[in-house]
Amino acid sequence: MSRLRSAIIQPVRDRAAAVVRRAVARGDIPPLQDAHVLADLVVGSMVSRLFLTPDAAHSGSTDGPSSGEAAIRELLPFLLRALGAQPG
């Protein structure tokens, strides 16, 4: 498990947290005490949507957005509103 954590899990969490910090710096979302918490919510929501919802994971077509892009498009606005971001 430690290899999985160091090779995949932590780098993904760190990249997502960096995105969260940039959003805070731009004023897109309010300041957070721990950017990793939001990063975990985003990544966890995407993993859940892609792997536990069969229709969502396979609904993308070959010429349209991937199911990962579709999940981001669906989930990100919801998560940002939950954090207090204003629609722009």
N, CA, C and O of each residue as an XYZ file, in Angstrom:
352
protein
N       0.813     -1.199      0.000
C       0.000      0.000      0.000
C       0.860      1.267      0.000
O       0.474      2.277     -0.588
N       2.013      1.218      0.652
C       2.846      2.419      0.700
C       3.374      2.788     -0.686
O       3.536      3.969     -0.991
N       3.642      1.793     -1.522
C       4.084      2.109     -2.887
C       2.952      2.737     -3.693
O       3.166      3.698     -4.432
N       1.770      2.200     -3.549
C       0.607      2.778     -4.231
C       0.394      4.211     -3.765
O       0.149      5.106     -4.573
N       0.488      4.417     -2.477
C       0.289      5.766     -1.924
C       1.348      6.738     -2.451
O       1.015      7.849     -2.864
N       2.618      6.329     -2.439
C       3.678      7.257     -2.848
C       3.751      7.440     -4.362
O       4.149      8.504     -4.835
N       3.373      6.424     -5.120
C       3.481      6.512     -6.581
C       2.257      7.129     -7.236
O       2.376      7.783     -8.272
N       1.086      6.933     -6.652
C      -0.142      7.381     -7.325
C      -0.986      8.298     -6.449
O      -1.304      9.419     -6.847
N      -1.344      7.835     -5.277
C      -2.322      8.569     -4.462
C      -1.807      9.944     -4.058
O      -2.484     10.945     -4.291
N      -0.624     10.012     -3.456
C      -0.129     11.305     -2.975
C       0.154     12.289     -4.110
O      -0.179     13.467     -3.979
N       0.757     11.850     -5.224
C       0.943     12.816     -6.319
C      -0.372     13.381     -6.863
O      -0.447     14.565     -7.188
N      -1.397     12.551     -6.962
C      -2.697     13.041     -7.428
C      -3.266     14.034     -6.421
O      -3.764     15.091     -6.806
N      -3.193     13.700     -5.137
C      -3.686     14.613     -4.097
C      -2.937     15.940     -4.133
O      -3.541     17.004     -3.999
N      -1.613     15.872     -4.316
C      -0.811     17.095     -4.328
C      -1.133     17.970     -5.539
O      -1.222     19.192     -5.416
N      -1.308     17.348     -6.709
C      -1.666     18.137     -7.904
C      -3.045     18.776     -7.739
O      -3.241     19.941     -8.086
N      -3.992     18.015     -7.211
C      -5.334     18.572     -7.000
C      -5.293     19.695     -5.965
O      -5.973     20.707     -6.131
N      -4.512     19.531     -4.909
C      -4.399     20.575     -3.887
C      -3.767     21.835     -4.469
O      -4.141     22.945     -4.092
N      -2.818     21.674     -5.381
C      -2.199     22.836     -6.034
C      -3.242     23.608     -6.844
O      -3.237     24.839     -6.852
N      -4.130     22.890     -7.519
C      -5.212     23.536     -8.276
C      -6.120     24.302     -7.318
O      -6.532     25.425     -7.609
N      -6.426     23.695     -6.185
C      -7.275     24.352     -5.179
C      -6.598     25.626     -4.679
O      -7.247     26.665     -4.559
N      -5.300     25.552     -4.388
C      -4.590     26.741     -3.902
C      -4.605     27.865     -4.935
O      -4.742     29.035     -4.576
N      -4.467     27.523     -6.203
C      -4.519     28.552     -7.260
C      -5.913     29.176     -7.321
O      -6.042     30.384     -7.520
N      -6.959     28.359     -7.150
C      -8.325     28.893     -7.149
C      -8.526     29.855     -5.982
O      -9.186     30.884     -6.129
N      -7.962     29.525     -4.835
C      -8.043     30.425     -3.675
C      -7.284     31.712     -3.974
O      -7.777     32.804     -3.692
N      -6.086     31.587     -4.543
C      -5.261     32.766     -4.846
C      -5.957     33.699     -5.833
O      -5.822     34.919     -5.736
N      -6.702     33.130     -6.784
C      -7.438     33.958     -7.758
C      -8.703     34.548     -7.165
O      -9.310     35.438     -7.760
N      -9.108     34.063     -5.998
C     -10.345     34.533     -5.388
C     -11.574     33.786     -5.888
O     -12.700     34.218     -5.641
N     -11.375     32.667     -6.590
C     -12.501     31.884     -7.099
C     -13.264     31.184     -5.990
O     -14.478     31.003     -6.085
N     -12.557     30.789     -4.938
C     -13.183     30.141     -3.783
C     -12.598     30.755     -2.521
O     -11.498     31.307     -2.545
N     -13.335     30.659     -1.419
C     -12.824     31.228     -0.173
C     -11.585     30.467      0.316
O     -11.382     29.311     -0.054
N     -10.765     31.109      1.141
C      -9.582     30.431      1.689
C      -9.974     29.172      2.456
O     -11.019     29.112      3.105
N      -9.106     28.176      2.360
C      -9.320     26.899      3.036
C      -8.180     26.640      4.000
O      -7.044     27.047      3.757
N      -8.482     25.967      5.084
C      -7.430     25.624      6.028
C      -6.542     24.520      5.461
O      -5.330     24.537      5.677
N      -7.125     23.555      4.735
C      -6.351     22.446      4.181
C      -6.828     22.164      2.765
O      -7.913     21.614      2.577
N      -6.036     22.531      1.770
C      -6.405     22.342      0.367
C      -6.564     20.876      0.016
O      -7.295     20.539     -0.916
N      -5.888     19.992      0.752
C      -6.001     18.563      0.468
C      -7.415     18.036      0.739
O      -7.850     17.077      0.103
N      -8.125     18.654      1.673
C      -9.486     18.196      1.969
C     -10.373     18.386      0.739
O     -11.087     17.463      0.348
N     -10.337     19.551      0.134
C     -11.130     19.774     -1.075
C     -10.622     18.897     -2.209
O     -11.416     18.353     -2.977
N      -9.314     18.755     -2.318
C      -8.746     17.889     -3.352
C      -9.280     16.471     -3.192
O      -9.635     15.827     -4.180
N      -9.339     15.980     -1.956
C      -9.876     14.640     -1.707
C     -11.347     14.547     -2.100
O     -11.786     13.536     -2.648
N     -12.107     15.609     -1.817
C     -13.522     15.611     -2.193
C     -13.690     15.547     -3.707
O     -14.534     14.806     -4.210
N     -12.900     16.310     -4.419
C     -12.996     16.327     -5.876
C     -12.581     14.981     -6.453
O     -13.315     14.385     -7.241
N     -11.412     14.506     -6.064
C     -10.920     13.234     -6.603
C     -11.830     12.094     -6.172
O     -12.156     11.225     -6.981
N     -12.240     12.084     -4.917
C     -13.131     11.026     -4.428
C     -14.465     11.019     -5.152
O     -14.994      9.956     -5.477
N     -15.011     12.203     -5.407
C     -16.280     12.289     -6.146
C     -16.128     11.755     -7.560
O     -17.002     11.051     -8.065
N     -15.016     12.094     -8.193
C     -14.783     11.618     -9.557
C     -14.608     10.110     -9.583
O     -15.173      9.437    -10.445
N     -13.835      9.571     -8.652
C     -13.622      8.127     -8.604
C     -14.949      7.416     -8.369
O     -15.256      6.421     -9.026
N     -15.726      7.932     -7.433
C     -17.031      7.342     -7.159
C     -17.923      7.374     -8.389
O     -18.546      6.373     -8.743
N     -17.976      8.514     -9.028
C     -18.831      8.669    -10.213
C     -18.388      7.748    -11.343
O     -19.224      7.132    -12.005
N     -17.088      7.651    -11.568
C     -16.582      6.864    -12.690
C     -16.636      5.370    -12.435
O     -16.928      4.602    -13.352
N     -16.360      4.938    -11.210
C     -16.254      3.508    -10.952
C     -17.487      2.886    -10.316
O     -17.697      1.679    -10.439
N     -18.299      3.676     -9.646
C     -19.453      3.112     -8.957
C     -20.780      3.407     -9.642
O     -21.820      2.897     -9.225
N     -20.753      4.218    -10.679
C     -21.953      4.538    -11.447
C     -21.726      4.061    -12.873
O     -21.225      4.823    -13.700
N     -22.085      2.812    -13.180
C     -21.748      2.232    -14.484
C     -22.196      3.067    -15.674
O     -21.443      3.202    -16.638
N     -23.386      3.626    -15.638
C     -23.864      4.418    -16.778
C     -23.002      5.643    -17.010
O     -22.737      6.000    -18.157
N     -22.557      6.296    -15.938
C     -21.735      7.500    -16.074
C     -20.355      7.166    -16.619
O     -19.789      7.940    -17.391
N     -19.812      6.026    -16.225
C     -18.460      5.669    -16.646
C     -18.391      5.305    -18.119
O     -17.324      5.398    -18.728
N     -19.502      4.896    -18.699
C     -19.477      4.417    -20.079
C     -20.349      5.235    -21.015
O     -20.626      4.811    -22.138
N     -20.784      6.402    -20.561
C     -21.704      7.182    -21.389
C     -20.999      8.031    -22.434
O     -21.649      8.514    -23.361
N     -19.679      8.231    -22.315
C     -18.960      9.050    -23.289
C     -18.865      8.342    -24.627
O     -18.781      7.115    -24.682
N     -18.879      9.106    -25.696
C     -18.703      8.521    -27.015
C     -17.274      8.769    -27.469
O     -16.544      9.544    -26.850
N     -16.882      8.120    -28.535
C     -15.503      8.256    -28.995
C     -15.211      9.644    -29.536
O     -14.055     10.068    -29.532
N     -16.221     10.363    -29.999
C     -15.962     11.693    -30.552
C     -16.286     12.815    -29.579
O     -16.067     13.984    -29.898
N     -16.800     12.492    -28.406
C     -17.144     13.514    -27.418
C     -16.150     13.524    -26.278
O     -15.092     12.901    -26.369
N     -16.479     14.228    -25.200
C     -15.579     14.295    -24.053
C     -15.465     12.937    -23.367
O     -16.402     12.139    -23.402
N     -14.326     12.680    -22.748
C     -14.155     11.446    -21.996
C     -15.072     11.465    -20.784
O     -15.576     12.520    -20.397
N     -15.289     10.296    -20.182
C     -16.142     10.264    -19.009
C     -15.495     11.034    -17.857
O     -16.205     11.552    -16.995
N     -14.150     11.121    -17.823
C     -13.490     11.935    -16.806
C     -13.806     13.408    -16.986
O     -14.071     14.112    -16.011
N     -13.781     13.876    -18.221
C     -14.127     15.276    -18.489
C     -15.590     15.537    -18.160
O     -15.930     16.589    -17.621
N     -16.450     14.585    -18.482
C     -17.873     14.736    -18.174
C     -18.087     14.796    -16.666
O     -18.898     15.588    -16.186
N     -17.368     13.966    -15.917
C     -17.503     13.974    -14.461
C     -17.057     15.313    -13.888
O     -17.706     15.856    -12.994
N     -15.957     15.844    -14.400
C     -15.479     17.150    -13.934
C     -16.519     18.220    -14.229
O     -16.834     19.040    -13.366
N     -17.052     18.214    -15.445
C     -18.043     19.215    -15.840
C     -19.279     19.141    -14.948
O     -19.872     20.171    -14.629
N     -19.676     17.927    -14.540
C     -20.864     17.765    -13.696
C     -20.577     18.087    -12.234
O     -21.386     18.741    -11.576
N     -19.438     17.638    -11.721
C     -19.177     17.722    -10.292
C     -18.538     19.026     -9.839
O     -18.848     19.515     -8.752
N     -17.670     19.587    -10.631
C     -16.924     20.761    -10.196
C     -17.814     21.945     -9.830
O     -17.601     22.541     -8.774
N     -18.797     22.316    -10.644
C     -19.652     23.447    -10.236
C     -20.364     23.198     -8.906
O     -20.510     24.110     -8.092
N     -20.803     21.961     -8.694
C     -21.467     21.623     -7.434
C     -20.520     21.800     -6.254
O     -20.886     22.404     -5.245
N     -19.302     21.273     -6.381
C     -18.336     21.385     -5.295
C     -17.930     22.833     -5.044
O     -17.768     23.245     -3.896
N     -17.765     23.605     -6.118
C     -17.408     25.016     -5.942
C     -18.527     25.787     -5.250
O     -18.253     26.608     -4.375
N     -19.788     25.539     -5.624
C     -20.903     26.203     -4.951
C     -20.955     25.809     -3.478
O     -21.256     26.636     -2.617
N     -20.657     24.532     -3.193
C     -20.656     24.070     -1.796
C     -19.616     24.806     -0.975
O     -19.774     24.955      0.237
N     -18.556     25.268     -1.618
C     -17.508     26.016     -0.933
C     -17.777     27.505     -0.875
O     -17.023     28.245     -0.243
N     -18.836     27.956     -1.522
C     -19.173     29.363     -1.483
C     -18.718     30.163     -2.682
O     -18.783     31.392     -2.671
N     -18.254     29.471     -3.730
C     -17.837     30.197     -4.934
C     -19.072     30.793     -5.602
O     -20.145     30.190     -5.597
N     -18.911     31.960     -6.166
C     -19.994     32.628     -6.861
C     -19.955     32.251     -8.334
O     -18.879     32.233     -8.933
N     -21.111     31.948     -8.936
C     -21.114     31.641    -10.381
C     -20.559     32.814    -11.166
O     -20.848     33.976    -10.879
N     -19.756     32.481    -12.161
C     -19.128     33.564    -12.917
C     -19.401     33.576    -14.349
O     -18.914     34.452    -15.063
